[in-house]
């Protein structure tokens, strides 16, 4: 899938590990996307709202259709999150893409996502990629 398609067609992004700390990328990156019209759904067990968005504890709690799961958690947690995303996809038929932020890679998670029909991007910042897309 091309980046332009990702940003044109996938508008609802569940952000796993979205932070309440305004100094962290896990707060500023989703905030940037929110300002550009994307539906941002925070997942964080320690908050009620972030950027005025209702926070959920996990993917299954989210009532909206999810296009992208953007992961801001340590790469060793990626496999568990991918397994959760696959369960959700089987139950609700959504989740088209899993995106691990810059510096994060997990070969096993990538393989599992692909085997279950979910596109997978790793080691790229969704903010940096979006900026390339909108600036061209």
C-alpha positions as CSV (number, residue, x, y, z in Angstrom):
1,X,0.0,0.0,0.0
2,X,1.3,3.4,-0.9
3,X,1.7,6.2,1.7
4,X,-0.7,8.5,-0.2
5,X,-3.4,5.8,0.0
6,X,-2.8,5.4,3.7
7,X,-3.2,9.1,4.4
8,X,-6.1,9.6,1.9
9,X,-8.2,6.6,2.9
10,X,-7.4,5.7,6.5
11,X,-8.8,8.4,8.7
12,X,-9.4,6.7,12.1
13,X,-6.2,6.0,14.1
14,X,-6.1,4.2,17.4
15,X,-2.9,5.3,19.2
16,X,-1.6,2.6,21.5
17,X,0.4,4.2,24.2
18,X,-0.8,7.8,23.6
19,X,0.8,10.0,26.3
20,X,-0.7,12.7,28.5
21,X,2.8,14.2,28.6
22,X,2.9,17.1,26.1
23,X,6.7,16.8,25.7
24,X,6.5,13.2,24.3
25,X,6.1,12.2,20.7
26,X,3.3,9.9,21.8
27,X,1.3,13.1,22.5
28,X,2.5,15.6,19.9
29,X,2.4,13.2,16.9
30,X,-1.3,12.2,17.4
31,X,-2.1,15.8,18.2
32,X,-0.6,16.9,14.8
33,X,-2.8,14.3,13.1
34,X,-5.9,15.3,15.1
35,X,-5.4,18.9,13.9
36,X,-5.3,17.6,10.3
37,X,-8.7,16.0,10.5
38,X,-7.9,12.5,11.5
39,X,-10.0,10.7,14.1
40,X,-7.5,10.0,16.9
41,X,-8.5,7.4,19.5
42,X,-6.1,7.2,22.5
43,X,-5.3,3.9,24.2
44,X,-3.8,4.4,27.7
45,X,-4.8,2.7,30.9
46,X,-3.8,5.7,33.1
47,X,-6.0,8.5,31.6
48,X,-9.6,9.4,31.0
49,X,-9.1,11.9,28.2
50,X,-6.2,13.1,26.1
51,X,-6.5,16.1,23.8
52,X,-10.2,16.1,24.6
53,X,-10.5,12.6,23.2
54,X,-12.0,9.7,25.2
55,X,-9.3,7.3,26.2
56,X,-9.8,3.5,26.0
57,X,-8.0,0.7,27.8
58,X,-7.7,-1.6,24.8
59,X,-8.7,-2.1,21.1
60,X,-11.8,-4.1,21.8
61,X,-13.4,-1.3,23.9
62,X,-13.4,1.1,21.0
63,X,-16.8,1.4,19.4
64,X,-15.6,3.2,16.2
65,X,-14.2,1.5,13.2
66,X,-10.4,1.5,13.3
67,X,-8.2,1.9,10.2
68,X,-4.8,2.2,11.7
69,X,-3.3,1.0,15.0
70,X,-0.3,3.3,15.6
71,X,1.9,1.9,18.3
72,X,3.9,4.0,20.7
73,X,4.9,1.2,23.1
74,X,8.2,-0.7,23.5
75,X,8.8,-3.1,20.5
76,X,8.7,-6.1,22.8
77,X,5.0,-5.3,23.4
78,X,4.3,-5.2,19.7
79,X,3.5,-8.9,19.3
80,X,0.9,-8.7,22.1
81,X,-0.7,-5.6,20.6
82,X,-0.7,-7.3,17.1
83,X,-2.5,-10.3,18.6
84,X,-5.1,-8.0,20.1
85,X,-5.5,-6.3,16.8
86,X,-6.0,-9.6,15.0
87,X,-8.7,-10.6,17.5
88,X,-10.4,-7.3,16.9
89,X,-10.2,-7.6,13.2
90,X,-11.8,-11.1,13.4
91,X,-14.6,-9.8,15.7
92,X,-15.3,-6.4,14.0
93,X,-13.7,-6.7,10.5
94,X,-11.7,-3.5,10.7
95,X,-8.0,-2.6,11.3
96,X,-6.3,-2.4,7.9
97,X,-2.8,-1.3,9.1
98,X,-0.5,-1.6,12.1
99,X,2.1,1.1,12.3
100,X,5.1,0.9,14.7
101,X,6.8,4.2,15.3
102,X,10.4,5.2,14.4
103,X,12.9,2.9,16.1
104,X,10.4,0.1,16.7
105,X,10.7,-3.3,14.9
106,X,9.3,-6.7,15.6
107,X,9.7,-9.4,13.0
108,X,7.3,-11.9,14.7
109,X,4.6,-9.2,15.0
110,X,5.1,-8.2,11.3
111,X,4.8,-11.9,10.1
112,X,1.7,-12.4,12.2
113,X,0.0,-9.2,10.9
114,X,0.7,-10.1,7.3
115,X,-0.6,-13.7,7.8
116,X,-3.8,-12.2,9.1
117,X,-4.3,-9.7,6.2
118,X,-3.2,-6.6,8.1
119,X,-0.7,-4.3,6.4
120,X,2.3,-3.4,8.5
121,X,4.7,-0.5,8.7
122,X,7.6,-0.4,11.2
123,X,10.4,1.9,12.1
124,X,8.8,5.0,10.5
125,X,7.2,8.0,12.1
126,X,3.7,8.7,11.0
127,X,4.3,12.4,11.5
128,X,7.4,12.5,9.3
129,X,5.7,10.4,6.6
130,X,2.6,12.6,6.7
131,X,4.7,15.7,6.3
132,X,6.3,14.3,3.2
133,X,2.9,13.5,1.8
134,X,1.3,16.9,2.5
135,X,4.4,18.9,1.4
136,X,4.6,17.2,-2.1
